[in-house]
Amino acid sequence: MEDHSAVPNPNDEKIKKGLLFTGSVLVCLATGGLGSIFTKTGQGTWYAEELIKPDLTPPGFVFGIVWTILYILMGISLYLLLARDLKLKEVRIAVSIFLIQLVLNFGWSYLFFGFENPFAGFICIILLWIFILLTIVSSYRVDKNASYLLVPYIIWVTFAAFLNLQILVLN
């Protein structure tokens, strides 16, 4: 009787990759979900009733759609990074910077909506933008696709920073 316990099972690797992929996407979606706890934009809210918003402000439903897509893209990007050898310094750096920008992403919702503070939100979104750029650069060194997946994110955050600045100026 042969001992096959030392032979790697290809299904185990597929399951491991599937769990890593799912976990990566869920971490990013959960960050968005936590941030959305503070993001109240409907009738009767501070955002809807008290703020003067720029003409370029999209309707509220657009934000949910766009952010969901972006969090999924971010999750895939994170997966591509985590699927690499974490013993490599450049991989650990890219993942670390990714996680910092994820915290800043949540922080913006908390500061802008939770604290109802466009100024603090603006400072945070500028830091977020910088860390997204650093994430793109550091990811490019590890996996170009992980980097490319973040381009729509930095474009949207650039637009969000513009809206945040305009709200700050108008109010």
Contacts in CASP RR format, 6 or more apart in sequence:
PFRMAT RR
TARGET T0000
AUTHOR 0000-0000-0000
METHOD contacts of the structure
MODEL  1
MEDHSAVPNPNDEKIKKGLLFTGSVLVCLATGGLGSIFTKTGQGTWYAEE
LIKPDLTPPGFVFGIVWTILYILMGISLYLLLARDLKLKEVRIAVSIFLI
QLVLNFGWSYLFFGFENPFAGFICIILLWIFILLTIVSSYRVDKNASYLL
VPYIIWVTFAAFLNLQILVLN
17 83 0 8 1.000
20 79 0 8 1.000
20 82 0 8 1.000
20 83 0 8 1.000
21 76 0 8 1.000
21 79 0 8 1.000
23 79 0 8 1.000
24 75 0 8 1.000
24 76 0 8 1.000
24 78 0 8 1.000
24 79 0 8 1.000
24 82 0 8 1.000
25 71 0 8 1.000
25 72 0 8 1.000
25 75 0 8 1.000
25 76 0 8 1.000
25 78 0 8 1.000
25 79 0 8 1.000
27 75 0 8 1.000
27 78 0 8 1.000
27 102 0 8 1.000
28 71 0 8 1.000
28 72 0 8 1.000
28 74 0 8 1.000
28 75 0 8 1.000
28 78 0 8 1.000
28 102 0 8 1.000
29 68 0 8 1.000
29 71 0 8 1.000
29 72 0 8 1.000
29 75 0 8 1.000
31 71 0 8 1.000
31 102 0 8 1.000
31 105 0 8 1.000
31 106 0 8 1.000
32 67 0 8 1.000
32 71 0 8 1.000
32 105 0 8 1.000
32 106 0 8 1.000
32 109 0 8 1.000
34 106 0 8 1.000
35 106 0 8 1.000
35 107 0 8 1.000
35 109 0 8 1.000
35 110 0 8 1.000
36 109 0 8 1.000
38 109 0 8 1.000
38 110 0 8 1.000
38 113 0 8 1.000
38 114 0 8 1.000
39 63 0 8 1.000
39 109 0 8 1.000
39 113 0 8 1.000
40 46 0 8 1.000
40 47 0 8 1.000
40 113 0 8 1.000
41 47 0 8 1.000
41 48 0 8 1.000
41 60 0 8 1.000
41 63 0 8 1.000
41 113 0 8 1.000
42 48 0 8 1.000
42 60 0 8 1.000
43 49 0 8 1.000
46 113 0 8 1.000
46 116 0 8 1.000
47 113 0 8 1.000
51 118 0 8 1.000
51 167 0 8 1.000
51 170 0 8 1.000
51 171 0 8 1.000
52 167 0 8 1.000
52 170 0 8 1.000
52 171 0 8 1.000
53 163 0 8 1.000
53 166 0 8 1.000
53 167 0 8 1.000
53 170 0 8 1.000
54 163 0 8 1.000
54 166 0 8 1.000
54 167 0 8 1.000
54 170 0 8 1.000
56 162 0 8 1.000
56 163 0 8 1.000
56 166 0 8 1.000
57 163 0 8 1.000
66 156 0 8 1.000
69 152 0 8 1.000
70 152 0 8 1.000
70 153 0 8 1.000
70 156 0 8 1.000
73 149 0 8 1.000
73 150 0 8 1.000
73 152 0 8 1.000
73 153 0 8 1.000
74 102 0 8 1.000
74 149 0 8 1.000
74 150 0 8 1.000
74 153 0 8 1.000
76 146 0 8 1.000
76 149 0 8 1.000
77 98 0 8 1.000
77 139 0 8 1.000
77 145 0 8 1.000
77 146 0 8 1.000
77 147 0 8 1.000
77 149 0 8 1.000
77 150 0 8 1.000
78 95 0 8 1.000
78 98 0 8 1.000
78 146 0 8 1.000
80 139 0 8 1.000
80 142 0 8 1.000
80 143 0 8 1.000
80 145 0 8 1.000
80 146 0 8 1.000
80 149 0 8 1.000
81 91 0 8 1.000
81 94 0 8 1.000
81 95 0 8 1.000
81 98 0 8 1.000
81 139 0 8 1.000
81 142 0 8 1.000
81 143 0 8 1.000
81 146 0 8 1.000
82 95 0 8 1.000
84 91 0 8 1.000
84 142 0 8 1.000
84 143 0 8 1.000
85 91 0 8 1.000
86 92 0 8 1.000
86 95 0 8 1.000
88 142 0 8 1.000
90 138 0 8 1.000
90 141 0 8 1.000
90 142 0 8 1.000
91 142 0 8 1.000
93 138 0 8 1.000
94 135 0 8 1.000
94 138 0 8 1.000
94 139 0 8 1.000
94 141 0 8 1.000
94 142 0 8 1.000
94 146 0 8 1.000
97 131 0 8 1.000
97 134 0 8 1.000
97 135 0 8 1.000
97 138 0 8 1.000
98 135 0 8 1.000
98 139 0 8 1.000
100 131 0 8 1.000
101 128 0 8 1.000
101 131 0 8 1.000
101 132 0 8 1.000
101 134 0 8 1.000
101 135 0 8 1.000
104 124 0 8 1.000
104 127 0 8 1.000
104 128 0 8 1.000
104 131 0 8 1.000
105 128 0 8 1.000
107 124 0 8 1.000
108 121 0 8 1.000
108 124 0 8 1.000
108 125 0 8 1.000
108 128 0 8 1.000
111 117 0 8 1.000
111 120 0 8 1.000
111 121 0 8 1.000
111 123 0 8 1.000
111 124 0 8 1.000
112 118 0 8 1.000
112 120 0 8 1.000
112 121 0 8 1.000
112 124 0 8 1.000
112 125 0 8 1.000
112 164 0 8 1.000
118 164 0 8 1.000
118 167 0 8 1.000
118 168 0 8 1.000
118 171 0 8 1.000
119 168 0 8 1.000
121 164 0 8 1.000
122 161 0 8 1.000
122 164 0 8 1.000
122 165 0 8 1.000
122 168 0 8 1.000
125 157 0 8 1.000
125 160 0 8 1.000
125 161 0 8 1.000
125 164 0 8 1.000
126 161 0 8 1.000
128 157 0 8 1.000
129 154 0 8 1.000
129 157 0 8 1.000
129 158 0 8 1.000
129 161 0 8 1.000
132 150 0 8 1.000
132 153 0 8 1.000
132 154 0 8 1.000
132 157 0 8 1.000
133 154 0 8 1.000
135 150 0 8 1.000
136 147 0 8 1.000
136 150 0 8 1.000
136 151 0 8 1.000
136 154 0 8 1.000
137 147 0 8 1.000
139 146 0 8 1.000
139 147 0 8 1.000
139 150 0 8 1.000
140 146 0 8 1.000
140 147 0 8 1.000
END
